[in-house]
Amino acid sequence: MKTINKLILALFLFIVTFAYADTPIMPPPGDDDGGGTVGPGAPASPIDMYIIGLVLVAVMLTVFFAKKYNTQKV
């Protein structure tokens, strides 16, 4: 890749990152939208339920691609 392409890509990523900097991820405290709240013991987000599975898949993919890379290299 040419240097100018790398600089343009870095500038684009920098601009996009700061374009979303002001977007609130969670509503401010005290804003009740009428929905249910997260109680004690309830997951904060659905990803919490799958964290063990996601870690296992990540490890398996890492091992798979490491073996694949080593067999191609030899």
Protein Blocks (a to p, Z undefined) as FASTA:
>chain_A
ZZklmmmmmmmmmmmmmmmmmpcfbdcehiaghiacddehiafbfklmmmmmmmmmmmmm
mmmmmmmmmmmmZZ
